[in-house]
Amino acid sequence: MSLPIHVEIAPTGTTAEGVSQELFIVKREYKSLLMKSLLDQYRGSALVFVRTKNSVKYLTHEVRAMGHRVAEIHSDRNLNQRREALEGFKRGKYRILVATDIASRGIDVSGIEIVINYDVPEDPENYIHRIGRTGRAGHVGHAITLATPDQRNDVKAIEKLIQSTIPLSKHPEVPGEEFAKPQKVFISRKFGGRRRPLRFPRR
C-alpha cells in the first residue's frame, strides 16, 4: 500500500508566517527621502517592488546614488541580465534588488531581511506574493508599504484580502500624512424659484 501524502493549500489571502507588516502614508515627493532612511535603518538585503519598468530604472539610479549596491529586474532585461542580477543578489554582490511584479512569484532567495513596496501593487494578490519573498525557510522578515494619501482604496483592498489591518507608522524624518478623504460637494442654485443642491462627482 502506498504511503499517504498530506497536502495543505493555504486559502487565498493568507500571508506568510513570520513576516511583520508596516504602512507609511507619504506624499510622492517624500518617497525617496523615506526610502533612504529605511535603507539606512535596515542593513540586510532588501527587495524593492515598483509598478513599472520605468520606475525600476529611476529608482535603481536613485538608490545607487545613495551609495548602495543595487541591481534591477524588469521585462526589458534579457534572461542573462535577469540571471546575473538575481545571482548577484543571492551571493551578496548586490544588497538591494529593485523589481516589478515579474519577480514577485519567481524569486526564491532565503535571508531577505526586508521587502519594500515602494509602489502599492495594482493587484491586491500581488501584495501577498511580494511580502512572501521575505521570512522564508523559517526566517523572520519585515514588509513595508509606502502609500500616497490618495491610495486609500488600494490599501483597503489589500486589507480586505488579507483580512487584517496593516499597522500604520510615522517616520521621524519624513512629514506624516493621512489618507485623503473623499468629500461631497454641494452647490445651491435657483431653479424656478426653488433652490436645488447639485452634487459634483467624486474624483
C-alpha positions as a Markdown table, in Angstrom:
| # | Residue | x | y | z |
|---|---|---|---|---|
| 1 | Met | 0.0 | 0.0 | 0.0 |
| 2 | Ser | 1.4 | 3.4 | -0.9 |
| 3 | Leu | 2.2 | 5.9 | 1.9 |
| 4 | Pro | -0.5 | 8.6 | 2.2 |
| 5 | Ile | 0.5 | 12.1 | 1.2 |
| 6 | His | -0.9 | 15.0 | 3.1 |
| 7 | Val | -1.1 | 18.3 | 1.2 |
| 8 | Glu | -2.3 | 21.6 | 2.6 |
| 9 | Ile | -3.1 | 24.6 | 0.4 |
| 10 | Ala | -3.3 | 28.0 | 2.2 |
| 11 | Pro | -6.5 | 29.9 | 1.4 |
| 12 | Thr | -6.4 | 32.9 | -0.8 |
| 13 | Gly | -5.3 | 36.0 | 1.2 |
| 14 | Thr | -3.0 | 34.1 | 3.6 |
| 15 | Thr | 0.2 | 36.0 | 4.2 |
| 16 | Ala | 3.5 | 34.3 | 5.1 |
| 17 | Glu | 4.1 | 33.4 | 8.7 |
| 18 | Gly | 6.9 | 35.3 | 10.4 |
| 19 | Val | 6.5 | 38.4 | 8.3 |
| 20 | Ser | 5.6 | 41.6 | 10.1 |
| 21 | Gln | 4.0 | 44.4 | 8.2 |
| 22 | Glu | 4.1 | 48.2 | 8.3 |
| 23 | Leu | 2.5 | 51.0 | 6.4 |
| 24 | Phe | 3.6 | 54.6 | 5.8 |
| 25 | Ile | 1.4 | 57.2 | 4.2 |
| 26 | Val | 3.7 | 59.7 | 2.4 |
| 27 | Lys | 3.5 | 62.2 | -0.3 |
| 28 | Arg | 5.1 | 61.1 | -3.6 |
| 29 | Glu | 7.8 | 63.8 | -3.3 |
| 30 | Tyr | 9.0 | 62.5 | 0.0 |
| 31 | Lys | 9.2 | 58.8 | -1.0 |
| 32 | Ser | 12.9 | 59.0 | -1.9 |
| 33 | Leu | 13.7 | 60.6 | 1.5 |
| 34 | Leu | 11.8 | 57.8 | 3.3 |
| 35 | Met | 13.5 | 55.2 | 1.2 |
| 36 | Lys | 16.9 | 56.5 | 2.1 |
| 37 | Ser | 16.1 | 56.5 | 5.8 |
| 38 | Leu | 14.7 | 52.9 | 5.6 |
| 39 | Leu | 17.8 | 51.6 | 3.8 |
| 40 | Asp | 20.0 | 53.2 | 6.4 |
| 41 | Gln | 17.9 | 51.7 | 9.2 |
| 42 | Tyr | 17.7 | 48.1 | 7.8 |
| 43 | Arg | 21.2 | 46.9 | 6.9 |
| 44 | Gly | 20.4 | 43.5 | 5.4 |
| 45 | Ser | 19.3 | 42.6 | 1.9 |
| 46 | Ala | 16.3 | 44.4 | 0.6 |
| 47 | Leu | 13.9 | 43.5 | -2.2 |
| 48 | Val | 12.0 | 46.6 | -3.5 |
| 49 | Phe | 8.9 | 46.4 | -5.7 |
| 50 | Val | 7.6 | 49.1 | -8.0 |
| 51 | Arg | 4.8 | 49.1 | -10.6 |
| 52 | Thr | 6.5 | 49.8 | -13.9 |
| 53 | Lys | 9.8 | 49.1 | -15.6 |
| 54 | Asn | 10.5 | 52.9 | -15.9 |
| 55 | Ser | 10.1 | 53.2 | -12.2 |
| 56 | Val | 12.6 | 50.4 | -11.7 |
| 57 | Lys | 15.2 | 52.3 | -13.8 |
| 58 | Tyr | 14.5 | 55.6 | -12.0 |
| 59 | Leu | 14.6 | 54.1 | -8.5 |
| 60 | Thr | 17.7 | 52.0 | -9.2 |
| 61 | His | 19.5 | 55.1 | -10.2 |
| 62 | Glu | 18.3 | 56.9 | -7.1 |
| 63 | Val | 19.4 | 54.0 | -4.8 |
| 64 | Arg | 22.8 | 53.7 | -6.5 |
| 65 | Ala | 23.3 | 57.5 | -5.9 |
| 66 | Met | 22.6 | 56.8 | -2.2 |
| 67 | Gly | 25.7 | 54.6 | -2.2 |
| 68 | His | 24.1 | 51.2 | -2.2 |
| 69 | Arg | 24.9 | 48.2 | -4.4 |
| 70 | Val | 21.8 | 47.6 | -6.4 |
| 71 | Ala | 20.5 | 45.5 | -9.3 |
| 72 | Glu | 17.3 | 45.6 | -11.3 |
| 73 | Ile | 14.8 | 43.1 | -12.8 |
| 74 | His | 12.0 | 44.0 | -15.2 |
| 75 | Ser | 10.6 | 43.0 | -18.6 |
| 76 | Asp | 13.2 | 44.9 | -20.6 |
| 77 | Arg | 16.1 | 42.9 | -19.1 |
| 78 | Asn | 17.1 | 39.8 | -21.1 |
| 79 | Leu | 17.5 | 36.4 | -19.5 |
| 80 | Asn | 21.2 | 36.7 | -18.9 |
| 81 | Gln | 20.7 | 40.1 | -17.3 |
| 82 | Arg | 18.0 | 38.8 | -15.0 |
| 83 | Arg | 20.1 | 35.8 | -14.1 |
| 84 | Glu | 23.1 | 38.0 | -13.3 |
| 85 | Ala | 21.0 | 40.3 | -11.1 |
| 86 | Leu | 19.4 | 37.5 | -9.2 |
| 87 | Glu | 22.6 | 35.5 | -8.7 |
| 88 | Gly | 24.4 | 38.7 | -7.6 |
| 89 | Phe | 21.6 | 39.4 | -5.1 |
| 90 | Lys | 21.8 | 35.9 | -3.7 |
| 91 | Arg | 25.6 | 36.0 | -3.3 |
| 92 | Gly | 25.6 | 39.5 | -1.8 |
| 93 | Lys | 27.2 | 41.3 | -4.7 |
| 94 | Tyr | 24.1 | 43.4 | -4.7 |
| 95 | Arg | 22.5 | 44.3 | -1.4 |
| 96 | Ile | 19.3 | 45.7 | -3.0 |
| 97 | Leu | 17.2 | 44.4 | -5.8 |
| 98 | Val | 14.6 | 46.6 | -7.5 |
| 99 | Ala | 11.9 | 44.8 | -9.5 |
| 100 | Thr | 8.4 | 44.8 | -10.9 |
| 101 | Asp | 5.9 | 42.2 | -10.1 |
| 102 | Ile | 7.6 | 40.0 | -12.7 |
| 103 | Ala | 9.8 | 38.9 | -9.7 |
| 104 | Ser | 7.0 | 38.6 | -7.0 |
| 105 | Arg | 6.5 | 34.9 | -7.8 |
| 106 | Gly | 9.8 | 34.0 | -9.3 |
| 107 | Ile | 12.4 | 34.8 | -6.6 |
| 108 | Asp | 13.4 | 32.2 | -4.1 |
| 109 | Val | 16.1 | 33.7 | -2.0 |
| 110 | Ser | 16.4 | 33.0 | 1.7 |
| 111 | Gly | 17.6 | 35.6 | 4.1 |
| 112 | Ile | 16.0 | 38.7 | 2.6 |
| 113 | Glu | 15.6 | 41.0 | 5.6 |
| 114 | Ile | 13.0 | 43.3 | 4.2 |
| 115 | Val | 10.6 | 43.8 | 1.3 |
| 116 | Ile | 9.7 | 47.4 | 0.5 |
| 117 | Asn | 6.6 | 48.1 | -1.6 |
| 118 | Tyr | 7.8 | 51.4 | -3.0 |
| 119 | Asp | 4.6 | 51.4 | -5.0 |
| 120 | Val | 1.4 | 49.8 | -3.8 |
| 121 | Pro | 0.6 | 46.9 | -6.2 |
| 122 | Glu | -2.3 | 47.3 | -8.6 |
| 123 | Asp | -3.5 | 43.8 | -7.9 |
| 124 | Pro | -4.0 | 43.1 | -4.2 |
| 125 | Glu | -3.0 | 39.5 | -4.6 |
| 126 | Asn | 0.5 | 40.6 | -5.7 |
| 127 | Tyr | 0.9 | 42.1 | -2.2 |
| 128 | Ile | 0.8 | 38.6 | -0.8 |
| 129 | His | 3.3 | 37.3 | -3.3 |
| 130 | Arg | 5.6 | 40.3 | -2.8 |
| 131 | Ile | 5.8 | 40.1 | 1.0 |
| 132 | Gly | 6.2 | 36.3 | 0.8 |
| 133 | Arg | 9.7 | 36.8 | -0.6 |
| 134 | Thr | 10.9 | 37.6 | 3.0 |
| 135 | Gly | 10.6 | 35.4 | 6.0 |
| 136 | Arg | 11.3 | 32.2 | 4.1 |
| 137 | Ala | 12.8 | 29.0 | 5.3 |
| 138 | Gly | 11.9 | 29.6 | 8.9 |
| 139 | His | 13.4 | 33.1 | 9.0 |
| 140 | Val | 11.5 | 36.2 | 10.2 |
| 141 | Gly | 11.0 | 39.1 | 7.8 |
| 142 | His | 9.5 | 42.5 | 7.5 |
| 143 | Ala | 7.4 | 44.2 | 4.8 |
| 144 | Ile | 7.0 | 47.9 | 4.4 |
| 145 | Thr | 4.5 | 49.6 | 2.1 |
| 146 | Leu | 4.7 | 53.2 | 1.0 |
| 147 | Ala | 1.2 | 54.6 | 0.1 |
| 148 | Thr | 0.4 | 58.0 | -1.1 |
| 149 | Pro | -2.5 | 59.9 | 0.5 |
| 150 | Asp | -4.8 | 59.2 | -2.5 |
| 151 | Gln | -4.3 | 55.4 | -2.3 |
| 152 | Arg | -6.8 | 54.7 | 0.5 |
| 153 | Asn | -8.9 | 52.4 | -1.7 |
| 154 | Asp | -5.8 | 50.4 | -2.8 |
| 155 | Val | -4.8 | 49.8 | 0.8 |
| 156 | Lys | -8.3 | 48.9 | 1.8 |
| 157 | Ala | -8.5 | 46.3 | -1.0 |
| 158 | Ile | -5.3 | 44.7 | 0.3 |
| 159 | Glu | -6.5 | 44.7 | 3.9 |
| 160 | Lys | -9.8 | 43.1 | 2.8 |
| 161 | Leu | -8.0 | 40.4 | 1.1 |
| 162 | Ile | -5.6 | 39.6 | 4.0 |
| 163 | Gln | -8.4 | 40.1 | 6.5 |
| 164 | Ser | -6.2 | 42.3 | 8.6 |
| 165 | Thr | -5.2 | 45.9 | 9.1 |
| 166 | Ile | -1.7 | 46.8 | 8.2 |
| 167 | Pro | -0.1 | 48.7 | 11.1 |
| 168 | Leu | 0.4 | 52.4 | 10.3 |
| 169 | Ser | 3.7 | 54.1 | 11.3 |
| 170 | Lys | 5.2 | 57.6 | 11.0 |
| 171 | His | 8.9 | 58.2 | 10.4 |
| 172 | Pro | 10.6 | 60.9 | 12.4 |
| 173 | Glu | 12.5 | 62.3 | 9.4 |
| 174 | Val | 9.6 | 62.4 | 7.0 |
| 175 | Pro | 6.4 | 64.5 | 7.2 |
| 176 | Gly | 3.5 | 62.3 | 8.2 |
| 177 | Glu | 0.3 | 62.2 | 6.1 |
| 178 | Glu | -3.2 | 61.0 | 6.3 |
| 179 | Phe | -5.3 | 59.3 | 3.7 |
| 180 | Ala | -7.3 | 61.8 | 1.6 |
| 181 | Lys | -10.9 | 61.6 | 2.4 |
| 182 | Pro | -13.4 | 61.9 | -0.5 |
| 183 | Gln | -15.7 | 64.8 | 0.1 |
| 184 | Lys | -19.2 | 65.6 | -1.1 |
| 185 | Val | -19.6 | 69.0 | -2.7 |
| 186 | Phe | -22.9 | 70.7 | -2.8 |
| 187 | Ile | -23.8 | 73.9 | -4.6 |
| 188 | Ser | -27.2 | 75.6 | -4.4 |
| 189 | Arg | -28.7 | 77.2 | -7.4 |
| 190 | Lys | -32.1 | 78.7 | -8.1 |
| 191 | Phe | -34.4 | 76.7 | -10.4 |
| 192 | Gly | -37.9 | 78.3 | -11.0 |
| 193 | Gly | -37.9 | 79.9 | -7.5 |
| 194 | Arg | -36.6 | 76.8 | -5.8 |
| 195 | Arg | -33.0 | 76.0 | -4.7 |
| 196 | Arg | -31.6 | 72.6 | -5.5 |
| 197 | Pro | -28.4 | 71.1 | -4.3 |
| 198 | Leu | -26.1 | 69.9 | -7.1 |
| 199 | Arg | -23.6 | 67.2 | -6.3 |
| 200 | Phe | -20.3 | 67.0 | -8.1 |
| 201 | Pro | -19.0 | 63.5 | -8.8 |
| 202 | Arg | -16.0 | 62.3 | -6.8 |
| 203 | Arg | -12.7 | 62.5 | -8.4 |
